[in-house]
Structure formats: structure tokens, C-alpha cells
Amino acid sequence: MSVDVEVVETAPSAGGAPAGRGAWSLSWHGLRTVAVLELRQRVRSTRWKAALIVWFLVVGLVTLLATGAFSILAGDEMGGESFGGTVYSIVVGFVLFLGLLVAPTLSSGAINGDRNAGTLATLQVTLLSPAEIVLGKLAASWIAALAFLVASIPFLVWALAGGGVYWLSLLTTVLMLALVLGVVCAIGLGFSALVGKTSGSAVLTYLTIGAITAVLPIVFGLLVPVTTTTETVRVWDIESGYTWEETKAPDCEWRTVEYEVWHSERTWWLLAPNPFVVVADAQPLNGDPDQLAEDGNMLAMLQYGVRYARTGDTGPFDWCSGYMGESGTDSPVEPVEVTDQLVWPWGLGFDLLLGAGGVVIAVNRLKVPTAQLPKGTRVA
């Protein structure tokens, strides 16, 4: 008996994935397979474990030192509300700072590291789509970053117990920190696919994070002369002709003067992508922002400052009441009402776009067949 066998050849689809699947095809099984492979490799790494232990010890040491120092300054060793917000702000800021240092190392070598080791091609010739490979690696690096965040939660709770901050702040803090770490991992993954060397992708990731964390605020400051204009404003000023040699306090009167007004409301958006601004602005404040700032709550200071920049102040101005002693409380100039419009959605949205751009670049770079590879790139 003879059997006729028909051999059907299937060609890769236009998107570089196996036939019938596009480059952006996703399945839970594919994502889970790549993520599990990556995580198993990380768990077996002693360096990752050592870094996690060092992270826990360093964050704990900073928390204890901050608590001890401010309890002495406040004269209350039991951790009163007078310094609870300050300690919490320090711990949150320190955890975010360390996270921005650690997260790029978890993803900036995920693709070019496998390519240089000759293991990436093995994944590319399987039924896994480029999107499954990229998002699986992103999930693994994000979970690894979240492990560091989870290790910090006991110290965040300790700082929160000092008082002066809503307990709801812990939820918003952890959520925002997790999103920021995910964005950093996505950016690192994009550079990992774009650059051949792991050191190069790590440097580019750090430069990008440094740009939105430090460079944009510097640009915001450098643009002050550009956004400052001379305008005619009303001021509540000292009476004309007062010599300051008189024993009688001066009277105040309305005057119209030419004054340089800084329009910070035109450039506030440069501050929005800053991860520290995103985390601080999302905090629910327990009390008046001015009072919280005076109490040393740095998250409240940052939130108030960026919202003040978004509001702007174009007058009228009070130049007299400060010289009138107690009578200065009768100033006809109302204080600037700082906007209650949120800043963090704009900043987080921009950061998420950066992360999404990194994912798109990585998926496009993993499409096969590849038309052109950089010189010296190892395929298998």
C-alpha cells in the first residue's frame, strides 16, 4: 500500500512571526513562557540576590537614621506627627532614587545580552512572536524591579506610622513607584534592542532617565528670562514720599508700576515628567499644603511648588503689608490661589509614551528575517 504525502511549506508572515501570526500577536502562554525563562535565570543569579539584600539593608539604615535624627530634632523619641511626614518623604524619595539606579540594569541587557550570547535566535525561530518575546522580557524585568519595591514596603509602613500622612498615601506611593519602574524597564528594553552592546544600552537608559529627572528642570530654570516679561501691574505699596526716617509707620496705597512678571504657567510642563514630581503630586495630602511644607513634608513641598508653577502669579502684589506689623493682615491683596489641577497625569502620560516607544522599537528590531544587522552582531 502506498501513501501519498503532500509537503506544505509555510513561509514566515510579513511581520516576521511564524505563518499565521503577526509580529504583535500575543498569547498568555507565549508571554508566560518567556517571562518564566527570564525569571528563572535571574533567580539563579547570585548577584541579583545580593543586590536585593543590599537594597533592603540600605533602605532600612536610611529609614532608621532619618527616624532617629528627626525624633531628636523634634524632641519626641516616640515618633510624633511633627516629623512623620518628613521621614516618609525621605524614605519615598530614597526608594525612588535607588529604583532609578537599579531598574535600568534589569532590562538594558535583556535583548542585546541574549543576542551576544547566541540565545536570542533560538527564541526567534520558535512559534513565539516578537511581541511575546519583548513583553515577556519586560514582564520579567518589571517583576524583578517590583521585588526591590516590595522589600521597601516595611520601611514605608514604618515611616508612615510616624503620623502626619494619610495611610492612603502608601497605596498611591507604591502604585506610582511601580509604574515609574515599569517605564524605566521599558525604556531600557528599547535601547537593549537598538544598541549592540549592553554597556551602551545601559548608558543611554541612564541618560534618558537623567534627562527627564534633572535636565528638564534645569531647562525650566534656564527659560525663566525668556518667560519673564515687563508688564503694568497693580501693587499695594508704601505711600509716595515716605522717607523711612519718620517714627510713624507708612501708610499703604495702590500704585501702578512696570514690573517683570515670570510666567511659569507657560513652562510648568517641563517639570511634569520628572518621576519625583509624578510620585509627589499623586500623594493625598493630610492638611493644608502650606502647613505641611512648613512641617518639612518634602512631598507636599514638591506638590505645592509644581502646582504653583502651573498657576503662575501675575499680580496684584502686596509690597506694603510686611512693614505694617499686625495691621498687615488687612491687606487687600488676596493670596495666590494655587490650582488644584493634577500634574501627575500629564507627566505619567509622557513617561508611559516613552516606555511604549521602547517596546515598539524592540518589537520592530526582533522581526525576522532582518534586512540589515549592525556590523559584528552575533545571530546564533
Phi, psi and omega in degrees: 000131180254145180241125177272124180248124178258122180266123180250120179269133178247129180263155176299149177288169182298332181280358178093001178263170176303158183306136179088354180233137178270174181297334182258014176293136183230143173216149181297322181297317180295314179300314182296321181299311181293316181297318180295318178300316180295315183294321178298321178295321180289318181298325179286347182279123178289333180294322179295318178296317180296319179297322179294319178294315179298319177303310182301315182292318182293313179298320178296319179296315179297320180297315181294318179296317179295318179297315180295316182296313184283336174292325177290316180296325181276350181069027183218097184287351181272002176079063182281177184289344184296335181230005181299317180295326180292314180297317179298318179297319180295315181295315180298314180297322181290319178297318178295318179299313179295323179298321178292337177276324187273318187304318180300329181288343182276342184231341186290350176239016186291325183258307181292334175294316177293325179294317180292331179275352178081014181259346181292320181299329179298320177290323185291334181269002176274185178283000179288136176277160177304322180295321179293321178295312183294309183291329175295317177293323178296316179299319180294314181293324178293317178298320177297320178293322179294333177298321176294321179294317179299323179295341181269345186301319178304324181282328173296320178294319178300313179294323180294328181292347178292345178092169178087357182223140177299144173294334177297338180299329179298319180294312181294323180297310182297319181296313181293320178298320179296317180295318179297317178297322177296320178297316180297319178297320180294319178297315178298322179295320178298315179291330178296326178279336186273328186249144183285325184261141180294326179294321179294318180292325178295316180297316180296325177294315178297322179294321179294314178296320178296327180295314182280341181269321185241318186292314181299317174298325177294317177299320177304317179290321181292338180275001180303313178298327182289325183265010177257124181235152177273121184227161175271117183232158175267136179229143173268097194239170177293145183303146180296139175088000180289132189262348183069001175266351181279151178278341180277138178295147182288153171273161180250149179210158177282137176223157175246123185227163171272124188220144178277117183252128178269118180266076179292343180292350179272340185233010181301331184297343176291336179274337189300318183290347182303124181303325179291324176292319180300313181292317183291318184291338181277354183285132171283121185274138180261080180125187181288132182302321180297316181292321178297321178295320178294329179283356177094013177283101187290332174295320177294321178300313182293318178297314180295319183296315183289327177286328174295320178297323179290328181286313185077164180217106182249017177094178001291164184241150178255108179252009189239322191299334180295340180265359188258005180067224182295332182291350180294345179289348180268022182299134178282353181272119179285139177297154181297128178270104184293136182299147175260011177288135184288144177258327188298327178300323179291315180294315180294324177299317178296317180296320179295326176296320176299315179296318178296323177298320177297320179294316180299316179299316182296317180297316180295327181284342181264002177294140177234147358288150180270129183291321184210130178251148176299151181299132178086003181285131180272134180264312181210000000 
